[in-house]
C-alpha cells in the first residue's frame, strides 16, 4: 500500500514537472522571446520622465485634496472615500501617461485598425509580438477595474462588475479616439478588447474579495 502511494506521488511529480516545462517553453520563456518582451517594455516606457511624473502627481494631488479637504472639514465625505478618489485619479494618470501623455502630439499617424488581433488563438500563441502587447494592455487595466468596482459595492456583484466593465470599455474608447485625433497613437480595436478584458478581470477580483470579506464579517457578527 505504501509502495502504491509512493508510485502515485512520483508519477504526479513527474507530470507536474513536465507541465511546468511545457508552460516554460510555451510562453515567453525562451531567450529570444524574453528579448522581444524587453524590447516591447522599453518601447512602451519611452517618453516617460521622472520630472513629468512628479509634476503630474502634484497636479493630481491638488485636484483631489484641495476640494476634498474642504468637504472633509464640512463632514460631507470621509477620509477613506477621499483616498479612494485620489487612488482613482492617480491611476488614471498612469493610464493616460502610458497611452497618451508620453508621446508628443502629431508624432503618430492617425490610422484606424478595426481588426482584432490579440496574438492568441484556440491553438495557442499565433504571434508573440501581438500576444505580448495584448497581455500588457490587459494587465494595465486590471487595477483600473479593481479601483472602480468598490464604488458600486452596494449593488449586486454581477451589476457592479457589469458597470465597471462598461466604464473600462468607455475609458479605452476615449483613449483610442484621443490618440487618433491628437496623432499620439493609432485607433486599435484590439486595445479596446484587451483593456475591457483587464477591467473585467479587476472587477471580478474585487467583487470576489468583497463577497469573501462580507461573509467573514457576517460570520464574526453571528458568533458574537
N, C-alpha and C positions, 0 to 999 in steps of 0.2 A: 504493500500500500504506500509506503514511504517512497519506494522507487517510482511508483506511478506519479506521485506528486512532484518529485524532482524532475521527472521527464517532462511533465506539463510545464513546469517552471522554466526549464531550459528551452523548450520549444517556443514558449511565449516570449522569452528574452530574445531569441534569435529573430522571431517575427518582428518584435519591437525595434531591434537594431536595424533590420532590413528596411522597415518602414521609414525610420529616421534617415537612413542613407538615401532612400528613394526621394524623400522630401528635399534633402540637401541637394541632390542632383537636379530635381525637377524645378525648384525655384531659383532665385538669384544667388546662387552659392558658388558658381564657378568663377575663376579669376576674371574671365572675360566679362561676365555679367556683373560682377562686383565693380569692375572698372566702368562699365556702362552706367550703373546706378550712381556711382560717384560723379560722373560727368553730368548726369541729369541734375543731381543735387547742386553742383557748382553753378550750373546754368540757372536753376531756379532761385538761387540766392544772389545772383548778380544784381548790382544796383542798390543793394541794401547797405546803408552805412549806420554806424553807431550814433553819429550826430543827429541824423534824421529821425532815428527811433527815439532818442531822448526827447527831441522836440515834439514828436507825436505823443509821447507819454505825458508830457507837460500839458499839452492841449487837451488830451482826453481827461486828465485829472481835473483841470479847470472846468471843463464842460459838465462833468458829473458832480464834483464836490462843492462848487460854488452855489448852485441852486439846491443841491442835496443837503448841505449843512443848514441852509435856511429852513427847508422842510423838516429837517431833524429837530431844529430848535423849536419850531412850531408844533412838534409832535404829530406831524402829518405822515410820517414814514418811520421805519425802523432802521437801525444801523445795518442789520443783516440784509434788508432789501436794497439799501444804498450800495453795499458791497457787491451784491448780485448784479445790479445795473452797471456798476463800474467794471466788473469782470466781463459783462456783455460788450461794453464799449471797447475795452482793451482788446478782446479777441477779434472784434470786428475790425479793429485797426490792424491786427496781424493779418487777417484775410485780405484786406484791401492793400496792404503793403506787398504781400506775396503775389497779388494778381494785377494791381494797377499802379500803385504809387512808385514802385521801384523802377518803372520804365518811363522815360521822358515822352511827352505827348508827340505823336507823329512819327515814332520810330518803328512802328509795326504796321504792316499793310492791313487794311480793313477787309479781311477775307472771311467769308462765311462757309463753315463746314457743317452741314446738316446730317451727314452720315455718322453713325455711332460706331466707334472702333475702340473698344476697351483693351484690346490685345489679348483677351481671353475668349475661349470657346468651350463647348462641352467636352471637347477632346483634349483641352489643356491650354497652354500658353501659345498663342499664334505669333505674337510679336513682343519681345521682351521690352523694347523701347516704349510701345504703347501701354503695355501692362504696368511698367514702372510709373509712367505718368498717371495712369488711372488709379493706381494704388496710392500715390502721393496725394492726388486730388480727393480721394475718398477719406484718407487719414486727416487731411486738413479740415474737413467739415465735421468729423466725429465730435470734437469738443464743442463746435457750434450747436449741434443737436443736444449735447449734454447741458449746455448753458441755457438754452431756450426752453427746453421741456419743463423744468421746475416752475416756470411762470404759469403753467397750466396744470399744476399738480392737484388742484381741487376738482378737475374734471376726470372722467373715466380714463384709465390708461390708454385705451385704444384711440380716444378722442385727442388726448394730449399728444400722442405720437403722430397722429394724422395732421394736426395743426402745426406741430413743429416741423414735420417733413415738408409741408406746403410752404412754410416760411423759408426753409432751406432752399427749396426749388426757386422761389422768387428772389432770394438773395443771389443765387447763382445766375439767374436770368438777368438781374440788374448788372452784375459784374460783366457778363458777356456783352450786353448791349453797350455798356460804358467803354469796354475795351474796343469794340467795333467803331464807335463814334469818335473816340479820342485817339484812335490808332495806337493804342498801347498793347494790343493783342488781337487775336482772332476770335470771332464768334464760333464756338465749337459746341455742338450738341452733346458730344461725349462728356465735356466738362459738366454740363448741367446734370447729366445722368449720374456721373460719379459723385458730384457734390451732394446731390439729393440723396444718394445712397448713403454717403457718410453721415449726413444729418439724420437719416432714418436710424442708422446703427446707434448713433449717440443718443437719440431719443429713446430707443428700446432699452439701452443700458440704464439710463436714468429712471425710466418707468419701472424696470425690474428692481433696481436698488430702492426706489421709493416704496414699492409694494413690500419688499423684504423688511425695510425699516418700519413700515406701518404695522406689519404683522408682529414684529418683535416688540414694538411698543404696546400693542394690544395685549400680547401675552403677559408683559410685565405688569400692566394695569390690572388684568384679571387675576394675577397671582397675589396682588396686594390685598 
